[in-house]
Amino acid sequence: MFVDDEAFFREYYLDNLSQEFDVTGLSHGKDVIETVKKDKPDLILLDRVMPDISGDDICKELKGNNETMDIPVIMVTQLTDKDDLIAGFNIGADDYVAKPIYLPELLAKIRSRLSAKQLYKEFESEELLNFLEVYETVTTFHSRHEILGLIAKKVSESINATRCSVLRADEDENCAYIIASGEDESVSDLKINLNDFPEIKKALHSMGNIVIDDLTEDSMIEDVGGNLKKQPPGMVAIIPISIRDKYTGTLLLRVTAPREGLSDRDLSFCVVLAKAASKILTNAKLVESLRLANVELEKLATTDGLTGIYNHRYFYNRLDEEFNIAMRYNVSLACIMIDIDYFKNVNDTYGHREGDKILIELAAIMNRTIRKTDIAVRYGGEEFALLLPHTNEEGALFQAERVRTAVREHRFSGLSKDLNLTISLGIATSQKENVKKAEDLVRFADKALYEAKKRGRDNSVLYREDSLAAG
C-alpha cells in the first residue's frame, strides 16, 4: 500500500510497482489506520508530508497499535537531514527513501522488507529475536565487510558456537581468505591453506551445506597435518553464502561448536541467515552498480559539457520540482537570469576559444559565490540562470549582487588587464499573484534582465508587477 497526496507519485507507484506487487493506494492520510486494519497490507509506503495529517503521526499510530505494529513502513520524504531521518526512525519507521525516488533503491528496500517478513515465519521466541536483530541490522549497512562481520559476530553470540568466520575461497587457488571473524573484528583477508581445511574444499566442490559431527574423527582429516588432530572434538558446519562470481569469489560461513553443540534449530538459523546475507549482498551490489551507472548517465544528460555546471534540460526539470514545492509549502522560489554584457565583442576580439575559457571561469565564479542549496545553470550561449529555493525578493537581490560584484572584480585570464567583464541580471520570485506556473517565473526574470540591459547593463533588476526595481 502507498499513501501520497500527490497524483504524480501515485501514478509513479502504480506504473513501476504493479508489475511485481499487488499495489493499492490512498491519496490522503485520514483513512489510513482503518484501511490498514481492514486490508492488512504486507508493507506501506508512506509520504512523510501531507496536508491533512503527517506521515509521522500515521506511522506513530500504526506502530503503537497491536494490529498494525508489525507491518513494515517505508517513509518517503523530501527531507534528508540526519536529524530528520533519526526522528523518523524514532517513531517506528523501518526505512526511508528520498524524493526524487531512485527506483532500483526503492525496489531493493521493498524486497528486503518483504523477504524479512517471510523469513521471520521460520523462527519463534528467542531464535526469532536473534534473527530479527541480525537481519534488521545488516540491512542498514552498506559496506560488504561490515555486513559479513556483523553476521559472523551475531552467529557466535546467538548460538552455541565457539567460532564463526566468513571466508572467501577459490578451490582452484588452493587457498582461502578469512574476511570476517566473530571473535576478532580486525580480521580481514587472512590467508589460509585449503589443504588444512578439507571440509571447506568439500563445500566448494559441492556448493552445498556441509555438516560434520566431529571433524577430528572424520575420514577427511587422515591426510591433514597433526595440528587439526590435536584440536578438541567438535562439530563443524560450512554454509555457502553466495554463488561464486568474478567479483566476490565464493563466500562461506564456517561455524564450529563443541560436539553436539549445534542443534537443528541452530543450523537452520545459520542457513536462513546465510540466505538473507546472500540477498542483501546481491541487492547491495545491484543497487550500487545501477546507482553508479545512473549517476554517470544523469551527469551526461544534465551537465553542460563546456562549463561543467547544469544544463538547460536540468534547469527545467528542477524548476518544475522546486516550483511545486514552493506552491505546496507556501515558500518563495527565486529565479535569476544572467547574461554576459557585450560578449559578442569579446568573441570577435579574442576568438571563440578565449570566449569558451571565459564561460568556464564565469561558471566557476557562480559556483563559488552561491549557496549550496542554489542551482547554477548554463541556460544557453552566454546566458546563465540561478534557481534559489526558499529565497524571497530581498534575499534574491542580495545573491544577485554578490554574483555581479564577484564577476566584475574578477580578472579573466584571457582578457587584457584593463578590461572588466560584467553581467546583467534579472530577478523574479514565485510569491506574486501573476506567477501561476513555473514558466512565468522564467518569463518575468527574462523581462527584468531585458530591463537591466536597457538601463546600461552591469546591474541587477527585480521584476515587480507595477515597476521594475534596480539593485
C-alpha positions in Angstrom: 0.0 0.0 0.0 1.2 3.6 -0.7 -0.1 6.8 0.8 0.7 10.0 -1.1 -1.4 13.1 -1.7 0.5 14.0 -5.0 -1.1 12.4 -8.1 2.3 12.2 -9.8 3.7 9.9 -7.2 0.6 7.8 -7.0 0.8 7.2 -10.8 4.6 6.5 -10.4 4.0 3.8 -7.8 1.2 2.2 -9.9 3.3 2.2 -13.1 6.6 0.9 -11.5 5.5 -1.4 -8.7 2.3 -3.1 -10.0 4.2 -5.4 -12.4 5.8 -7.2 -9.4 3.5 -6.5 -6.4 -0.2 -6.1 -5.7 -0.5 -2.4 -5.2 -3.2 -0.2 -3.7 -3.0 3.4 -2.7 -4.6 6.2 -0.8 -4.5 9.9 -1.6 -4.8 11.2 1.9 -3.9 10.2 5.4 -7.1 10.4 7.4 -8.4 6.9 6.3 -5.0 5.1 6.6 -5.4 3.5 10.0 -8.8 1.9 9.4 -7.9 0.8 5.9 -4.7 -0.8 7.1 -6.6 -2.6 9.9 -9.1 -3.9 7.3 -6.7 -4.8 4.4 -3.6 -5.9 6.4 -1.0 -4.9 3.7 2.4 -6.5 3.7 4.2 -3.1 3.5 3.3 0.6 3.5 5.0 3.4 1.5 4.1 6.5 3.5 4.6 10.1 2.4 6.0 12.0 5.3 4.5 15.4 4.5 0.7 15.5 3.7 -1.8 18.4 4.1 -4.4 16.6 6.3 -2.2 14.5 8.7 1.5 14.0 8.7 3.2 10.7 7.9 5.0 10.8 11.2 1.6 10.9 13.1 0.3 8.0 11.0 3.4 5.9 11.5 3.3 6.6 15.2 -0.2 5.4 15.4 0.4 2.3 13.3 3.4 1.2 15.3 1.5 1.8 18.6 -1.4 -0.5 17.6 -1.1 -4.2 18.2 -3.0 -5.0 15.0 -0.6 -3.0 12.7 2.7 -2.6 14.6 4.4 -5.5 12.6 3.7 -4.0 9.2 6.9 -2.5 7.7 6.7 1.2 7.0 9.0 2.9 4.5 8.8 6.6 4.8 9.0 8.7 1.6 10.5 12.1 2.3 11.9 15.2 0.8 13.9 15.7 4.0 17.3 14.0 4.1 18.8 15.9 7.0 20.3 13.4 9.5 18.2 14.7 12.5 15.0 14.5 10.4 15.8 10.9 9.5 16.6 9.9 13.1 13.3 11.5 14.1 11.5 9.3 11.6 13.2 6.1 12.9 12.4 7.1 16.5 8.7 7.0 15.7 9.0 3.5 14.3 9.7 3.8 10.6 11.5 0.8 9.3 13.3 2.5 6.4 13.1 5.6 4.1 13.6 6.7 0.6 14.2 10.2 -0.6 12.4 12.1 -3.3 13.1 12.2 -6.2 12.8 8.4 -5.9 15.6 6.2 -7.3 13.6 3.1 -8.5 16.3 0.4 -8.0 16.8 1.6 -4.4 13.1 1.6 -3.7 12.6 -1.9 -5.2 15.6 -3.3 -3.2 14.2 -1.9 0.1 10.8 -3.3 -0.6 12.1 -6.7 -1.5 14.3 -6.8 1.6 11.5 -5.9 3.9 9.1 -8.4 2.3 11.8 -11.1 2.4 12.4 -10.4 6.1 8.7 -10.9 6.8 8.8 -14.3 5.0 11.9 -15.4 6.8 10.6 -14.4 10.2 8.0 -17.1 10.0 10.7 -19.8 10.2 11.6 -18.8 13.8 10.0 -18.5 17.2 10.7 -16.8 20.5 14.4 -16.4 21.2 15.5 -17.6 17.8 13.2 -15.1 16.2 14.5 -12.2 18.3 18.1 -13.1 17.4 17.2 -13.3 13.7 15.3 -10.1 13.8 18.3 -8.3 15.4 20.7 -9.6 12.8 18.5 -9.0 9.7 17.3 -5.6 10.7 20.9 -4.5 11.5 22.6 -5.8 8.3 20.0 -4.1 6.1 21.2 -0.8 7.4 24.9 -1.4 6.4 26.4 -0.5 3.1 29.9 -2.0 3.4 30.2 -5.7 2.4 32.8 -6.2 5.1 30.6 -4.7 7.7 27.6 -6.9 6.7 29.7 -10.1 6.9 31.5 -9.1 10.1 28.2 -8.5 11.8 26.8 -11.8 10.6 29.8 -13.7 12.0 29.6 -11.9 15.3 25.9 -12.4 15.8 26.0 -16.1 14.9 28.7 -16.5 17.5 26.6 -14.7 20.1 23.2 -16.3 19.2 24.0 -20.0 19.1 26.3 -22.3 20.9 29.3 -21.7 18.7 33.0 -21.4 19.7 34.0 -19.8 16.4 32.3 -18.3 13.3 34.1 -17.0 10.3 33.2 -15.8 6.8 35.6 -17.0 4.1 36.2 -16.1 0.5 37.6 -19.1 -1.2 38.6 -20.5 -4.6 39.4 -24.2 -4.9 41.5 -23.6 -8.0 43.9 -21.4 -6.0 44.1 -24.0 -3.1 43.7 -21.2 -0.6 41.1 -19.1 1.1 40.8 -15.8 3.0 39.1 -15.2 6.3 37.4 -11.9 5.5 35.3 -11.6 8.7 35.5 -13.2 12.2 33.0 -13.2 15.0 35.9 -13.3 17.5 38.1 -10.5 16.1 36.7 -7.6 14.1 40.1 -6.6 12.8 40.5 -9.8 10.8 40.3 -9.2 7.1 41.8 -11.2 4.2 43.7 -13.6 6.5 45.1 -16.3 4.1 44.7 -20.0 5.0 45.8 -23.1 3.2 42.8 -25.2 2.0 44.8 -28.4 2.4 44.4 -27.9 6.1 40.7 -27.5 5.8 39.3 -30.4 3.8 35.7 -29.6 4.9 36.0 -26.2 3.1 37.3 -28.0 0.0 34.3 -30.4 0.2 31.9 -27.4 0.5 33.5 -25.7 -2.5 33.2 -28.9 -4.6 29.5 -29.5 -3.7 28.4 -25.9 -3.2 26.0 -27.2 -0.6 25.8 -27.3 3.2 28.4 -29.4 4.9 27.8 -30.6 8.5 30.4 -32.8 10.2 29.5 -34.1 13.7 33.2 -34.4 14.8 35.9 -33.2 12.4 38.7 -34.8 14.4 37.1 -38.3 13.8 36.1 -37.7 10.2 37.9 -39.7 7.5 38.7 -36.4 5.6 41.4 -35.4 8.1 43.5 -38.6 7.6 45.9 -36.7 5.2 45.9 -33.5 7.2 48.7 -32.5 9.5 48.7 -33.0 13.2 47.6 -29.5 14.2 43.9 -30.3 13.3 44.0 -33.7 15.0 45.1 -32.1 18.3 42.1 -29.8 18.5 39.3 -30.8 20.9 36.3 -32.7 19.4 33.7 -30.5 17.9 31.1 -30.0 15.2 31.7 -28.0 12.0 29.2 -26.5 9.6 30.1 -24.9 6.3 27.3 -23.0 4.6 27.6 -21.2 1.2 26.5 -17.5 1.4 26.5 -16.7 -2.3 27.4 -18.4 -5.5 30.8 -17.5 -6.8 31.2 -14.6 -9.2 34.3 -12.9 -10.6 33.9 -10.0 -8.2 33.3 -11.8 -4.9 34.5 -15.4 -5.2 32.7 -18.0 -3.2 31.6 -16.8 0.3 31.2 -19.5 3.0 30.0 -19.3 6.6 32.1 -21.6 8.8 30.8 -22.4 12.3 32.5 -24.6 14.9 31.0 -25.7 18.2 31.5 -28.4 20.8 30.4 -31.9 19.8 26.5 -31.9 19.6 26.7 -28.2 20.4 24.7 -27.1 17.3 21.0 -28.1 17.4 18.9 -28.5 14.2 17.4 -25.1 15.1 20.9 -23.5 15.3 21.8 -24.9 11.9 18.5 -23.7 10.5 19.3 -20.3 11.9 22.7 -20.2 10.1 21.2 -21.4 6.8 18.5 -18.9 6.7 20.8 -16.1 7.8 23.2 -17.1 5.0 20.4 -16.9 2.5 19.4 -13.5 3.9 23.0 -12.3 3.6 23.2 -13.5 0.0 20.1 -11.5 -0.9 21.4 -8.4 0.9 24.8 -8.6 -0.8 23.1 -9.2 -4.2 20.8 -6.2 -3.7 23.6 -4.0 -2.4 25.8 -4.9 -5.4 22.9 -4.4 -7.9 21.8 -1.1 -6.4 25.4 0.2 -6.2 26.2 -0.8 -9.8 22.9 0.7 -11.1 23.3 3.8 -9.0 26.8 4.4 -10.4 25.6 3.8 -14.0 22.6 6.0 -13.4 24.7 8.8 -11.8 27.0 8.8 -14.8 24.2 8.8 -17.3 22.4 11.5 -15.4 25.5 13.6 -15.3 26.0 13.3 -19.0 22.3 14.2 -19.6 22.1 17.1 -17.2 25.6 18.7 -17.3 26.9 21.3 -19.7 29.9 19.8 -21.5 31.9 23.0 -21.5 31.4 24.6 -18.1 30.6 21.5 -16.0 27.6 23.1 -14.4 24.0 22.0 -15.0 22.4 22.5 -18.4 19.1 23.8 -19.9 17.4 20.4 -19.5 18.2 20.1 -15.9 17.1 23.6 -15.2 13.6 23.0 -16.4 13.3 19.6 -14.5 14.4 21.3 -11.3 12.3 24.4 -11.9 9.2 22.2 -12.0 10.2 20.4 -8.9 11.1 23.4 -6.9 8.1 25.4 -8.1 5.8 22.6 -7.0 7.4 22.6 -3.5 7.2 26.3 -3.3 3.5 26.3 -4.1 2.8 23.3 -1.8 4.5 24.7 1.3 4.0 28.4 0.6 7.7 29.3 0.4 9.4 31.6 -2.1 11.4 30.4 -5.0 13.6 32.9 -6.9 14.9 32.7 -10.5 17.8 34.9 -11.7 18.6 35.1 -15.4 22.1 36.3 -16.2 23.7 37.5 -19.5 27.3 38.5 -20.2 27.5 42.1 -21.3 28.9 42.6 -24.8 30.1 39.0 -25.1 29.9 39.1 -28.9 32.6 41.8 -28.8 34.8 39.5 -26.7 34.4 36.7 -29.1 35.1 38.9 -32.1 38.2 40.4 -30.4 39.7 37.4 -28.6 38.3 34.5 -30.5 35.8 31.8 -29.6 38.4 29.7 -27.7 39.1 32.5 -25.3 35.4 33.1 -25.1 34.9 29.5 -24.0 37.5 30.0 -21.3 35.6 33.0 -20.0 32.4 30.9 -19.8 34.2 28.3 -17.8 35.6 30.9 -15.4 32.3 32.5 -15.0 30.6 29.2 -14.1 33.3 28.6 -11.5 32.7 32.1 -10.0 29.0 31.4 -9.8 29.5 28.1 -8.1 31.9 29.7 -5.5 29.5 32.5 -4.8 26.1 30.9 -4.5 24.9 28.9 -1.5 24.9 25.1 -1.5 21.2 24.9 -1.9 21.2 27.2 -5.0 21.4 25.8 -8.5 23.6 27.3 -11.2 22.9 26.5 -14.9 24.2 27.4 -18.3 21.0 28.3 -20.0 22.5 28.7 -23.4 25.3 30.6 -25.2 26.5 33.3 -22.8 23.3 33.2 -20.8 23.2 31.6 -17.3 20.5 31.1 -14.7 20.2 30.6 -11.0 17.4 28.9 -9.0 17.3 29.9 -5.4 14.9 27.8 -3.2 13.4 29.3 -0.1 14.5 32.8 -1.2 12.4 36.0 -1.2 12.9 39.2 -3.2 15.4 40.7 -0.7 17.5 37.5 -0.5 17.4 37.1 -4.3 18.6 40.6 -4.9 21.4 40.2 -2.3 22.6 37.0 -4.0 22.4 38.6 -7.5 24.5 41.5 -6.3 27.1 39.1 -4.8 27.5 37.3 -8.1 27.5 40.5 -10.1 30.2 42.0 -7.9 32.3 38.8 -7.9 32.3 38.8 -11.7 33.1 42.5 -12.0 36.1 42.1 -9.7 37.5 39.0 -11.3 40.3 39.3 -13.8 39.6 36.9 -16.6 42.8 35.1 -17.7 42.3 35.6 -21.5 41.4 39.4 -21.4 43.6 42.4 -21.2 44.2 43.7 -17.7 42.3 46.9 -18.3 39.1 45.1 -19.4 36.5 44.3 -16.9 33.8 41.7 -17.8 30.4 42.5 -16.5 27.0 40.8 -16.3 23.3 41.9 -16.2 20.8 40.1 -14.0 17.0 39.8 -14.0 15.2 38.5 -10.9 11.7 37.1 -10.3 10.2 35.3 -7.3 7.3 32.9 -7.1 5.3 34.8 -4.4 3.5 37.0 -6.8 -0.2 36.8 -7.8 0.6 36.7 -11.5 3.1 33.8 -11.2 0.7 30.9 -11.9 3.1 28.4 -13.3 6.9 27.7 -13.3 7.3 29.2 -16.8 6.0 32.5 -15.5 9.0 32.7 -13.2 11.4 32.5 -16.1 9.4 34.8 -18.3 9.4 37.6 -15.6 13.1 37.1 -14.8 13.8 37.5 -18.6 11.8 40.7 -18.6 13.8 42.0 -15.7 17.0 41.0 -17.5 15.9 42.9 -20.6 15.3 46.0 -18.4 18.7 45.6 -16.8 20.3 45.8 -20.2 18.2 48.9 -21.1 19.5 50.6 -18.0 23.1 50.3 -19.2 24.0 46.8 -18.2 26.2 45.7 -15.2 23.2 45.8 -12.8 20.5 43.7 -11.2 16.8 44.3 -11.7 14.0 42.8 -9.7 10.7 42.2 -11.5 7.6 43.6 -10.0 4.1 43.9 -11.4 3.9 47.7 -11.1 7.5 48.6 -11.7 11.0 47.2 -12.1 13.3 47.7 -9.1 17.1 48.0 -9.7 19.8 46.7 -7.4 
